Amino acid sequence: MARSLNQVNMETIVSLCKRRGFIFPSSEIYGGLGSTWDYGPMGVELKRNVKDAWWKSVVHERNDVVGLDSAILMHPDIWVASGHAEGFTDPLVECKNCHHRFRPDHLESDSCPDCGGELTDARMFNLMLKTFLGPAEDSAHQVWMRPETAQGIFVNFQNVLVSHRGRLPFGIAQIGKAFRNEITPGNFVFRTREFEQMEIEYFIEPPEIASKKGNPSDEELHQEWLNTRFDWYVKLGMRKDKLRIRQHGDDELAHYAKSCYDVEYEFPWGWSELEGIANRTDFDLGQHQSHSGKDMTYFDDEIQERYIPYVLEPSGGADRSTLAFLVDAYDEEAATGSNESRTVLHLHPSLAPIKVAVLPLSRNEKLVPKAREVHDIVKANFVSQYDDSQSIGRRYRRQDEIGTPLAVTIDFKTVEEDNSVTIRDRDSMVQDRVPIPSLLEALKDKIENLSLGK
Ligand code: ATP
């Protein structure tokens, strides 16, 4: 069977996610809550694998980036210093007829997309969600839910620098929840009001210092990060022709950015941002220095000078990339010469929620104990699932739909003849027979080859 290149539509993805336990509408038994979603048993594994793959590549495999997990609720002055209290706004228009609200920059015409009515003039709307700390609900106790994880990194700059003896260039990475009161959330988990970010603040020498020392400039290091981040998606199996890098025009740049590029994916509704990679200059550390009165400089002992570093920020979304990996992996394959088709997620093995399924051919009393024994061996080494319900064909289809790369089947030959099992490959559907004592090694080899795209 060949991998078809037909475009999947979002309804198909949403329904697969519900049916197979990836993503459910949140608060569903109460009628749901606008654009909030819960990750089910398969979704939580997939999203965790996305975050683990990111952390491994940006923290564990580098020696210039360390991790952080800062609080969601922070001192309100942080958002004044960062400019979010004043400037983290989107334009909002309302239809004078049906009163639906929209972001004018997301509209294709200047009339209401729902009823054709006339729209109001745009007004700016702050996207930060508010709450109160303590029992008094007054402005003195008001705090914001962070709209980005980045500020938790900036305010810990000196803590990390000192405790970690950091030297430029060095980065701090963080994964965590962020909240934005989006005017028009939608496209499943692409744009929600509660989401998870994966952000790196990579501190570098400002341009005049880099040029004085003959080191790579902020712009050169920016290009390096673009390549590094683009390659990460490709290495995890995303089709290269569905990815592109787009530079922001001057009118799109955030208040803190000197330049910014987006890594975009071609979703079923069109090209959209997966990750933004911005040059935030010394804006944030400079703002925190002047608002907090605390020193935010770095002492460069090579040239015996103090300065505020520049910062490059690769900032991605865990939910958006999980969605992109799902969409990209989805395939419906037609068998040559028959009307049958199967749905399969060609997920990279390191992202697949389950790596190995262990399946007795049937619930026969000889097969089940042997299959349990095999599962005990496998589960200590791979995230695996034992399943003996329904027919074997249906169980293969289920594993294909959740993207399990390998299925081990225990049949009568296993118990009556030679203590061997079959390993079925999700993509080629080819089955190999291996003796149980060599099973783990064979599974490791196959997973390794699949990871390399062989
Ligand atoms: P957009 O233009 O789509 O609103 P943005 O440019 O405001 O996004 P950033 O502030 O650069 O987004 O945030 C970094 C990343 O966080 C985004 O690339 C995206 O992956 C993720 N992200 C931002 N907002 C949301 C959201 N509402 N829902 C899900 N993920 C989000």
Boltz pocket constraint, residues with backbone or C-beta under 6 A from the ligand:
constraints:
  - pocket:
      binder: B
      contacts: [[A, 147], [A, 148], [A, 180], [A, 182], [A, 189], [A, 190], [A, 191], [A, 192], [A, 193], [A, 194], [A, 195], [A, 196], [A, 197], [A, 273], [A, 274], [A, 275], [A, 276], [A, 315], [A, 316], [A, 317], [A, 318], [A, 319], [A, 320], [A, 321]]
      max_distance: 6.0
